[in-house]
């Protein structure tokens, strides 16, 4: 399992990636726009989303944001 604590300035983005394993993104502060192969959602503080292995995803900060990214089944 891998856990990543990250932050993004408003308008910054994580370029498209493919999920290496089952993962979750929890917004700790601010708001993130999360786009995957199947959904597009804006998550606010306290909200969590799960993304299945091999799905493409992209994250854009709708405002100054902090998040916790947890990835399982890596490798």
Residue, then its C-alpha position, 0 to 999 in steps of 0.5 A: x500500500x502507498x499513501x501520498x499526502x499532496x497539495x495543489x494550488x487553485x487551477x493546478x492539475x495532476x496530469x492524466x495517469x492510469x491507476x496502478x491499483x485500487x485507489x482512493x482520493x480524500x479531500x482534506x481541504x479545498x475542492x478537487x475536480x476528479x475525472x476518470x474513464x467513467x465519472x467526473x465529480x467535484x469533491x469537497x473537504x471530507x469527501x472520498x472517491x474510489x478509482x479502480x485499477x487500470x482506470x485513467x484519472x485526472x485531478x484539477x484543483x478547483x481551489x487551494x487543496x490538500x488531499x490524501x491519495x491511497x493506492x493498494x495492490x501495487x505491483 
